[in-house]
Amino acid sequence: MPLSRSLKSLSRSLAMGSAILLGACATEPGSNDPVEGLNRGVFAVNRAVDTVVLRPVAWTYREAVPDPFKDRLRDFLNNLKTPVVLANDLMQGNMDRAGVTFERFWINSILGIGGLVDIASSIGIPRHSEDFGQTLATWGVGEGPYIVLPLLGPSNPRDTVGLVVDFALDPLTWILPASGNQEWGYARLGTDIVDARSRVIKVTDDLEKNSVDYYATMRSLYRQRRAAEISNGKAPMPTGMEGQPSYPGQKTDE
Amino acid sequence: MTSRRHALGLAFAASVAGLLPKLAFAADISGESKAFVENMGRECIAAITNQAIPEADRRAKFRELLLAGFDVPAIGRFVLGRYWRVATDAQKQEFLKLFEAMILKTYADRFRDYAGEQFNVIGSRSEGDDHAMVQSRIIRPAGEPINIEWRVLKPKGQLKIVDVIVEGVSMSSTQQEDYASGIQRGGGDLEPFLAELRQRYGS
């Protein structure tokens, strides 16, 4: 019927018109960012906190602390994460990787003096990381919309649930408060964050400097990184947007 | 190695089907690309760190190597995404010029940053007739190694790098998303975007 058809096209042009008006907030197709406005707000706050607090502390840590000390600390922190990695290896049904994780824990905790030295890596048993977000992905849970968490940064609903579950899976979450040593938990968290930040300062500075839209760069980076982690390094070919090439020079039927 | 046995088995079957020439060609591009990336890496690092020649000459040599080894126009077209089709010829030209300047500056900085560290090409595989992926690793004195993949195409009989994938993150895809968002926030018009690039990379 002509009336309903013209109503449909009217509503479509209204929708397009308002999309153009909201131009700055309209999301790029394929970026999976329906709450972009909100995300950008949180991202801006996170960036401010990083500029004022985290990056300076991490920078000082990087410059002032000798490498061997930093390496021991990083090895120790990685070793503490083993129970969570092991649990996720098992939940993903990856017996080989679980075996490696288990082996590493004993080698590093005993020969590596309580995890201070990553001996396992130097004898050819490399570390891999796993988390519940990745486990959910292997169980078929899709990423969901991109969201930026306050302070924690880029994430998505699945990975956020992953963070919470991993926190609960970590034995130290329960052991430390129970033995009255909560401060160690905070100390561990703080050191972990500062050390991790210090190791990527060069990379984030580079990306920030060379981005036209740093927010969009980080969004793209996060989603690609997660896809790579989930596939354990066998990252699938990036999917182009609707008939667009997935990589430069790809032959399309244009 | 079992993979070699698999390959031989495949080759036998293929030769029966008369496909052997095609397979041999695919194996060629994999080996060729591996050597190509190895050379590029070595020469670029040497060019950028060669203290014996003045800075300007170093940059010129690096530029020559980069433009020969990377398919900069193809990468630029990809990075601009769907906005390439709506750009005027003048805009296309200017964008490619600025994009080239951006690539040179960015990669010169990056090569310089990582020059002191070990760059090893560890493998390659073919993805098609004129398409290969080369795996490499940067070994750092402190911290874990960085895995970098290079996408190599052979558009006109010459090997060209079209993408650098660091720990699973494609530089071209990331930049495409960055630029698309930047252009859109300027209202979908290329002019403010080109002005921004002009400011950053224009001579």
Interface residues (C-beta under 8 A of the other chain):
Chain A: G23 A24 A26 E28 S31 D67 K70 D71 R127 R199 K202 D206 N210 S211 V212 D213 Y214 Y215 A216 T217 R219 S220 L221 Q224 R225 A227 A228 E229 G233 A235 P238 M241 Q244 P245 S246 Y247 P248 G249
Chain B: D71 A74 I75 R77 F78 V79 G81 R82 M102 T106 D109 R110 D113 P141 A142 G143 E144 N147 R151 L153 P155 K160 V162 D163 I165 E167 G168 V169 S170 S172 S173 T174 Q175 E177 D178 Y179 A180 S181 G182 Q184 R185 G187 G188 F193 E196 L197
